[in-house]
Amino acid sequence: MIHDFLIIGGGIAGVSAAARLSHLGSVLLLEAESHLAHHASGRSAALYEPRYGAAPVVALSMASGDYFHNCPNILTPRGLLIVARADQAAAFDHDIADMGLDPITLAQAQGMVPILNADTVAQVAYAEHAWDIDTHLLIQTFAREARGKGATILTDQRVTAIQRDGGWRVTTASGTHQARLLVNAAGAWVDQIARMAGVQPLGFTPFRRSMARIAAPGGHDVSRWPMIFGCGESWYAKPDAGALIVSPAEEHAMDPHDAWAEDIVLAEGLARYEAMVTEPVTRLISNWAGLRTFAPDRVLVIGRDPATPDFFWLAGQGGYGFQSSPAASQLAADLISGKPSALPADLVAALSPARFHRSAH
């Protein structure tokens, strides 16, 4: 069978694209791992904070709001708190202006997060416009939509070869799959997939980010605490299943691989967190890491490759994959079908892979 669309990658980008494209033709999605959302999508902090990121990312995330708010049970109110030391005033001012937060008193902040340390926390700001994303439900919602329209989703399908011969022939352990259009949604591996397909890579870089799950500090009920950012995104903490996940918020460039956390990086991040609270970290429940993959300008890449128009980029989600997925996948479907996008033309251009080809000349 020759499919209309073959998607490589079963993270949030690929699965949401499968849902949208299933309304336009036959879809085959290939995921290398044994289940969907194994890599970055399965290791996300899972927050919808639409003002987070570069301007085109923010626009895409804002455009996703209607989908999230109209889709039952995907979002749960969380809120966002930024804390800063006295010597971080300039960075604090930048953060709250960039993300639309309002300064509050330390006493107000301690009413939400009682472990904040008055000796070190000099400035605090808060906003309600942040929600937890039920990432598993969102993945399954898109997958169910795709399958409901006849899409085929296969796991354990690591791609070993790609040929272009009047269409695409993609080889995995199960055999060769054919399609008219190839969608590259392979996360940290997108440039590798491009090379296999004979398409010029765009220079994506995967960056590791680590997480530690710690016991609820001081035995507190953390369920209603907001997500807490150290100023300048030097660390963050977020309630998770009765515990707290704390990240060093590091960005270490890596080759694509199944990432894991390094003890020293976790220790440094936990020390930055501990300096701002009154409760020491007494126990690590678990830890993990994921790769957040960025284009050189840290903006998503969505569009047909200018030199190979039947090769479609859906890549560079970085830390914004879930929160931008409704609008990103709809834009992909609109560009593929030729339907005018509801997004502004300048935003579509800012997301296009053509921007890299223009800059090369």
Buried (B, 14 or more C-beta within 10 A) or exposed (E): EEBBBBBBBBBBBBBBBBBBBBBBBBBBBBBBBEEBBBBBBBBBBBBBBBBBBBEBBBBBBBBBBEBBEEBEEBBEEBBBBBBBBEEBEEBBBEBBEEBEBEEBEBEEBBEBBBBBBEEBBBBBBBBEBBBBBBBEEBBBBBBEBBBEBEBBBEBEBEBEEBBBEEBBBBBBEEEEBBBBBBBBBBBBBBBBBBEBBEBBEBEBBBBBBBBBBBBBBEEBEBEEBBBBBBBBBBBBBBBBEEBBBBBBBBBBEBEBEEBEBBEEBBEBBBEBBBBBBBBEBEEBEEBBBBBBBBBBBBBBBBBBBBEBEBBBBBBBBBBBBBBBBBBBBBBBBBBBEEEEBEBEEEBBEBBBBBBBBEEEE
